[in-house]
Amino acid sequence: MRNNFPTNPLLALFFSILLFMAAGCTKTEDGKPHAAAGKPTIVSLAPSLTEMIFAIGAGNQLVGRTTACDWPAAVAKVPVVGSFGRPSLEVLAAIHPDMVVDVDLADEEMGKKISALGIQQESITCKSPDDIPAALRKLGKLTGHTREADSLANSISEGLALFKNMAAHQKNKKSVYLEIWNDPFWTGGKGSYTSALIACAGGRNIGDVVEKEYFEISQEWVIEKSPEVIACMYMAKESSAADNVMNRPGWSSIAALQHHQVYDRLDNNLFLRPGPRVLEGIARLRRMIYPNDRATP
C-alpha cells in the first residue's frame, strides 16, 4: 500500500499538528462544546491564549473571552467578558470561573481585583516563538490537559528547530520590512515577536537596528534601508495596501518594489499573535521571502 504521508519533515509536522488541533475542538451533535467534566472553568483575556486553550483540547472549559478572541470558529459561542487585558469585573463576578489567564493586564491592579473575587489569576507571556511550547505546557497543567499540551509543544519545538536550521544555512539572507501600520508608519524592532519570526523564516528584519519592540519610523528611513521584501500587516480601506506601497512617491528605488516582492492581504494573526499556528506563520513568511525555495512547505 502506498504511503501518502508527507515526506518533507515540516509538512509532516504541519499535518500532525492540524490533526491534533482538529481533534481538540470536540463538539456535540448540536455543535456546542462538550461540558468539562471535573476540570476548571477558564476565562481567557488574550486571543493567543484562547487559541492555545482550544488547541490542547480545553476549549470546552472556556466560559469567557475578549472581543479580540476570534479563532477558532468555535470561540464565537463563548461569552465576551471584556476587551484585550481589560475584563469587566462585574461579568467575572457573575460567571465566577475557576481561573482567569492573561498575557498583559491593562490595569496593574486588575490582577489583585480578580484574586479578591476568589478567582485564580495566571499570567502567561509569550515574547518570542520559543516561548510558545512553555506556554502550552503551563496551560496544559492548569487545565488538566498535560498530555495533549506536551504533545503539541514538542511538535512545535521540533518545527521551530527545523526552521532555525534552514535559516542558519540560508545564504544571502534577504532584508525584510514588516509595515505594521501606515499612519503613522510602525514596524517591529529587535525585541519584537515579528523580528523573531523573520529570523526563523531566514530573513533579516531591518528594524533590528533599534532596541525596541515596536516603534514609529519615517518613509525616508525605509527608503534608506531599501528592504528586499515588504509585507503590509493591515488592510487598506479603499485599495490594495501593496499597490499603495508600489505607488508611493520616492519608493521606486527600494529593492522590494523593483523585484515586486511587496505583499498584503495577509492573515495578520499568523504573524502578530504568538500561538499554536506559529509554524504556519513562519512557513508563509518564508514563502514570501524566498518564493522559489522548494524546501519550504
N, C-alpha and C positions, 0 to 999 in steps of 0.2 A: 504493500500500500504506500502511495506517495505521501510524504510528509510535507504539508503546506505551511508549517510554522515558519515564520521569518528566520532566515539565516543570519541577517545583519543583527549583531547583538543589541544595538539600540532599538531597532524595530521590534525585536523580541521583548525587550523591556517595556516599550510602549504598549504592546499587545497585552502583556500580562497585567500591567497597571490599569488599562482600560477595563479588562475583565474584572479585576479586583474592585474597582470603583463602582462598576455597574452592579456587582453583587452586593455592595454595601448599601445601595439605595433600595432596600426591600420594601414592598408595599402590600396592602391587602387588595382584594378584588375591586373594591370601590376607589382605589387609587390613593388612599390615605395611609400614612405611615403606621407600622405595627406599634402597639403600645410597648413601652420599655418595661420589661419585667424585672423589678427589683434593682434597677440601675438609676443613677442620679439624673434628675432633670436639669437641663442646661439652658442658659441664655448666652448667646454669642454677641459681642459688641464689635466684631470686626469681620468683614467678608472673607478674609483669608482663613480665619479660624472656622468660620461656618463651612467653607469648602472642605477643610480637613476633617471636621466632625462627620460630615456626610461620607467622605472618602474612606473612613475607617469603620463605617457601618453603624455610627451612633446618631444618625440623623433623626431616628425615631425618638431620641431623648431631648431633642431641641424644642423648647417651648417658647422661645423668644429670639428675635433677631433685630438687626438695624435696617434702615431704609436702603443701605448700601449693599446688603447681602442679597445677591441676585443669581447665585449659581450654587448647586444645580437647580433645575426647574422645580424640583420638589420643595424647595425652600419657600416658594410662593405661598404655601399652605401654612407656614409658621407665622404667628402673630408678630407684629412690629412693636418693639418696646422703646424705640428712640432712634437717634441718628448715630453715626460712627463715633464710638467712645463717649457718647452722651445719652445715657438711658434716662427714662422717666422713672424716678423713684416711686411714684405712685403706682405705675404699672408693675414695676418689680414687686412691690409690696402685695399687689393683688394676685399676681401669678405665683409669687414666692417659690422660685426654683431652688433646687439644692445648691446650684453653683452658677456664677457668672464668670465668663472668660473674656479677656480683652487683651489688646496689644498696647494701647495707649489711651488712658482716660483723659478727656478734655479738662476735667477739673481734678486737681490733685487730691482734694478732699472727698471725691466721689467714692473712692475705694473704701474709706472709713465709713461712709454713709451706707454703702452696700453691706458691709460687715455688721453694722449696727442693726440691720434688718434681720440678722441671723442667717445671712446667705454667704456661703463660701465664695471668696473672690480670688481669681487666679489671673496673673498677667503672663502672657506668653509672647515674647517679642522675637520677630524674625528680621534681622538686618541684612542677611545675605542668603543665597540659595543653600549654603552649607548649614544654616540654622533650621531648615525645614524638617529634616529627619528627626532632630531632637524635639522639635515642637510636636510632631506627630506622636512620638513616643510618650511625651508628657500627657498629651490629650488621651492617649490610649490608657494610661494608668488612671487618669481622672474619671474617665467614662466607663471603665471596665471592659475595654476592647484592646487589651495589651497585645494579644497575638496578631490581630489584624493590623494594628498600628506598626508593630515591629516589622511585619512582612512588607508593608508599603514603604516604610522608612528605609529598609535595606535595599529595596528596588530603586528608590530614588538616589540613595547614596552610590549605588553601583552605576546608575546612569550618569550622575554628575562626574564620577571618576572617568568614565569613558569620554565624555565631552572634554574634560580637562586634559586628557591625554591627547585628544585630537588638536586642542588649542596649543598645547606645548610643542607639537610638531608642525604647527602651521607656519609656513614661510610667508614673508612679506604680509604681515597682518594689516588688514585694511582699517583705516580710521573711521569711526562711526560717530554721528551726531544724532542723538535722540532729542527731538524737539517736543518737549512735554507740553508746552503751551506757547502760543504765538502772540499774545497780547497781555502782558509783555512776554518777551522770549525767556523761556526757562529750560534748563537741562539738568542732568544729574552729574554730580561731582565724584571725586574719588571714593567717598564713603557711602555712595548710594547703592541701593539694590540693583538699579539698572546698570550701573557700571560693572558690578559683579556678573550680571547676566551677559553683558557684552564680552567680558573676558572669557566666560565659559563657552561662548559661541565662537571664540577665536579672533575677536576683533579688538581694536584699541579705542577706548572712549576718549574723545577729545576733551571732555570735561575733567579728566583725571588730573589736570594741572592745578585744579582748585580743591583744597582740603575742606570741602563741604558736601553735605548730602545733595541738596538741590539749591540752585542759585540762578539769579537773573543775569542775562547776557545781552550783548548788543549784536546787531546784524554785522557790524564791522568785525567783531571778534570771530564770528562764524566764517566770514569771508576770508579772514587771515588764516584760519586753521585749515580751510579748504578740505573738509571731510570727504572721504570717498563713498560713504554711504550715509543717507539721511532717512530717518523714519519719523513720521509725524504721529504722535501719541494722542491725537484728538481728531474730532470730526469737524470739518469746515461747515459753516451754516448754509452757504449757497452753492459752492463749487468744491471741487476736489482739493484737499489740502496739498497734495503732491503737485497739482497743476499750479496752485498759488506759489509754491516754492520755486517751481521751474520758471515762473514769470516775474519773480522779484527783481526789481532794478538792482544791478550791481552784483548779482549772484551768479551770473553766467560763467564766470571763471572757476567756480567751485567744481572740484573733480566729480562729485556725485551727480551734478547736473550735466556735465559733459558726457558722462558714461551712462546716464539715465538710470541711476540707482537711487531714486527718491521714492519712498513708499508711504502709503496711507491706508485708510480703511482697515485698520488692524483691530484685533480683539485686545484692547489695552490691558484687560485683566490678566492676560497671559504674561505680560511684560512688567506690569506695575504691582501685581498682587502676589506676594510670596505664598505659595500653596502647593497642593498635590499635583497641579498641572505644570509645574516648573520645567520639566523636561520637554514638554510640548512647546513651551515658550522659547526655550533655548534652541530647539530644532528649527522653529520658524525663523528666529532671528539669524541663525547660521545660514539658512537658505537665502535670506535677503542679502547677507554679506557676501556669501560665496555661492551664487546661483548655479554655477557649473560644477560644484563639488558633488560627485556621485556617492561619496561616502556618507553624506548627511541623510538621515532618514526622512 
